[in-house]
Amino acid sequence: MGSPEPVQLEQFSCVCVSDPQIFLSGKQSTVSLLAESLDGSPLPYLIDCILTPPDNIHQPIKCIVESILPGQYKAVFTPITCGLHQLHVRVRDINIPGSPLGIPVSISPKMRGNPVKSITGLERPWGIDVTDDELMIVSEYGGHCITVLDREGKKINSFGLYGSGR
């Protein structure tokens, strides 16, 4: 029995066709994928998907992949930590061009649907909460204050200051 024929993926691409969203840690999630050639023909190989967490602590998660139509797939996974994960769409352990795809994961359902981005200007943020009206409340350990940010991450207000410890 010979080795399998080499995989030629240069003329193929993979894109996420699901609506942009933030997935929730610990909840089963689904992403719709389109993997096809540049001329629109479906990928002639079986694909698999691996979800890589953003840290070096958690192991990659093997996704359940279902073929919906030729070239259209559904990847099902349950992320176990927060942050920007990478979804590797592969054929025989080789990423399809366009992969990996960024998969943002949050612990708070209040943040669902918001884009992920870095917020600068905070001094050693220690804790965060999100209000019902989607304001972010951040405790700054280094700044000795509480900062309120809007949905876009812009500072609305800060209060508190370094105390004497009494």
FENDAFEN-V928366 format. One record per pair of residues at least 24 apart in sequence whose ideal C-beta (glycine too) atoms are under 10 Angstrom apart, sorted by the first residue. I is the first residue (numbers start at 1). J is the second residue. If there is no record, write none. Layout:
i=I j=J
i=I j=J
This chain:
i=4 j=92
i=6 j=92
i=6 j=94
i=7 j=44
i=7 j=45
i=7 j=90
i=7 j=91
i=7 j=92
i=7 j=93
i=7 j=94
i=7 j=96
i=8 j=44
i=8 j=45
i=8 j=91
i=8 j=94
i=9 j=35
i=9 j=37
i=9 j=43
i=9 j=45
i=9 j=90
i=9 j=91
i=9 j=92
i=9 j=94
i=9 j=95
i=9 j=96
i=9 j=97
i=9 j=99
i=10 j=37
i=10 j=38
i=10 j=97
i=11 j=36
i=11 j=37
i=11 j=38
i=11 j=39
i=11 j=41
i=11 j=97
i=12 j=36
i=12 j=37
i=12 j=38
i=12 j=41
i=12 j=42
i=12 j=43
i=12 j=44
i=12 j=45
i=12 j=71
i=12 j=91
i=12 j=96
i=12 j=97
i=12 j=98
i=13 j=37
i=13 j=38
i=13 j=43
i=13 j=89
i=13 j=96
i=13 j=97
i=13 j=98
i=13 j=99
i=14 j=43
i=14 j=47
i=14 j=49
i=14 j=71
i=14 j=73
i=14 j=87
i=14 j=88
i=14 j=89
i=14 j=90
i=14 j=91
i=14 j=95
i=14 j=96
i=14 j=97
i=14 j=98
i=14 j=99
i=14 j=100
i=14 j=101
i=15 j=89
i=15 j=96
i=15 j=98
i=15 j=99
i=15 j=101
i=16 j=75
i=16 j=87
i=16 j=89
i=16 j=98
i=16 j=99
i=16 j=101
i=16 j=102
i=16 j=103
i=17 j=72
i=17 j=73
i=18 j=74
i=18 j=75
i=18 j=101
i=18 j=103
i=19 j=113
i=20 j=104
i=20 j=113
i=20 j=114
i=20 j=115
i=20 j=116
i=21 j=103
i=21 j=104
i=21 j=106
i=21 j=112
i=21 j=113
i=21 j=114
i=21 j=115
i=22 j=82
i=22 j=103
i=22 j=104
i=22 j=105
i=22 j=106
i=22 j=108
i=22 j=109
i=22 j=111
i=22 j=112
i=22 j=113
i=22 j=114
i=22 j=115
i=22 j=116
i=23 j=51
i=23 j=77
i=23 j=78
i=23 j=79
i=23 j=82
i=23 j=85
i=23 j=103
i=23 j=104
i=23 j=105
i=23 j=106
i=23 j=112
i=24 j=78
i=24 j=79
i=24 j=82
i=24 j=105
i=24 j=106
i=24 j=107
i=24 j=108
i=24 j=109
i=24 j=111
i=24 j=112
i=25 j=53
i=25 j=78
i=25 j=79
i=25 j=80
i=25 j=81
i=25 j=82
i=25 j=83
i=25 j=85
i=25 j=105
i=25 j=106
i=25 j=107
i=25 j=108
i=26 j=78
i=26 j=79
i=26 j=80
i=26 j=81
i=26 j=82
i=26 j=105
i=26 j=107
i=27 j=78
i=27 j=79
i=27 j=105
i=27 j=109
i=28 j=64
i=28 j=76
i=28 j=77
i=28 j=78
i=28 j=79
i=29 j=63
i=29 j=75
i=29 j=76
i=29 j=77
i=29 j=78
i=29 j=79
i=29 j=103
i=29 j=105
i=30 j=63
i=30 j=64
i=30 j=66
i=30 j=74
i=30 j=75
i=30 j=76
i=30 j=77
i=31 j=63
i=31 j=73
i=31 j=74
i=31 j=75
i=31 j=76
i=31 j=77
i=31 j=87
i=31 j=89
i=31 j=101
i=31 j=103
i=32 j=68
i=32 j=72
i=32 j=73
i=32 j=74
i=32 j=75
i=33 j=65
i=33 j=68
i=33 j=71
i=33 j=72
i=33 j=73
i=33 j=74
i=33 j=75
i=33 j=87
i=33 j=89
i=33 j=96
i=33 j=98
i=33 j=99
i=33 j=101
i=34 j=68
i=34 j=69
i=34 j=71
i=34 j=72
i=34 j=73
i=34 j=98
i=35 j=67
i=35 j=70
i=35 j=71
i=35 j=72
i=35 j=73
i=35 j=89
i=35 j=91
i=35 j=96
i=35 j=97
i=35 j=98
i=35 j=99
i=36 j=70
i=36 j=71
i=36 j=72
i=36 j=96
i=37 j=71
i=38 j=97
i=40 j=71
i=41 j=70
i=41 j=71
i=42 j=67
i=42 j=69
i=42 j=70
i=42 j=71
i=42 j=72
i=42 j=73
i=43 j=67
i=43 j=70
i=43 j=71
i=43 j=72
i=43 j=73
i=43 j=89
i=43 j=91
i=43 j=96
i=44 j=70
i=44 j=71
i=44 j=91
i=45 j=90
i=45 j=91
i=45 j=92
i=45 j=94
i=45 j=96
i=46 j=73
i=46 j=90
i=46 j=91
i=46 j=92
i=47 j=71
i=47 j=73
i=47 j=75
i=47 j=89
i=47 j=90
i=47 j=91
i=47 j=92
i=47 j=96
i=47 j=99
i=48 j=73
i=48 j=75
i=48 j=88
i=48 j=89
i=48 j=90
i=48 j=91
i=48 j=92
i=48 j=93
i=49 j=73
i=49 j=74
i=49 j=75
i=49 j=76
i=49 j=77
i=49 j=87
i=49 j=88
i=49 j=89
i=49 j=90
i=49 j=99
i=49 j=100
i=49 j=101
i=50 j=75
i=50 j=77
i=50 j=86
i=50 j=87
i=50 j=88
i=50 j=89
i=50 j=90
i=50 j=93
i=50 j=95
i=50 j=99
i=50 j=100
i=51 j=75
i=51 j=77
i=51 j=78
i=51 j=79
i=51 j=80
i=51 j=85
i=51 j=86
i=51 j=87
i=51 j=88
i=51 j=100
i=51 j=101
i=51 j=103
i=51 j=105
i=52 j=85
i=52 j=86
i=52 j=87
i=52 j=88
i=52 j=100
i=52 j=103
i=53 j=79
i=53 j=80
i=53 j=81
i=53 j=82
i=53 j=83
i=53 j=84
i=53 j=85
i=53 j=86
i=53 j=103
i=53 j=105
i=54 j=79
i=54 j=81
i=54 j=82
i=54 j=83
i=54 j=84
i=54 j=85
i=54 j=86
i=54 j=102
i=54 j=103
i=54 j=104
i=54 j=105
i=55 j=81
i=55 j=82
i=55 j=83
i=55 j=85
i=57 j=81
i=58 j=83
i=58 j=85
i=60 j=85
i=60 j=86
i=60 j=88
i=61 j=85
i=61 j=87
i=63 j=87
i=63 j=88
i=63 j=89
i=65 j=89
i=65 j=90
i=75 j=101
i=75 j=103
i=77 j=103
i=77 j=105
i=79 j=103
i=79 j=104
i=79 j=105
i=79 j=106
i=80 j=105
i=81 j=105
i=81 j=107
i=82 j=106
i=82 j=107
i=82 j=108
i=82 j=111
i=82 j=116
i=83 j=107
i=83 j=116
i=84 j=116
i=106 j=130
i=108 j=136
i=110 j=134
i=110 j=135
i=110 j=136
i=111 j=136
i=111 j=151
i=114 j=151
i=114 j=152
i=114 j=153
i=115 j=151
i=115 j=152
i=115 j=153
i=117 j=152
i=117 j=153
i=118 j=153
i=119 j=147
i=119 j=149
i=119 j=152
i=119 j=153
i=119 j=154
i=119 j=155
i=120 j=153
i=121 j=147
i=121 j=149
i=121 j=153
i=121 j=154
i=121 j=155
i=122 j=147
i=122 j=149
i=122 j=153
i=122 j=155
i=122 j=158
i=123 j=147
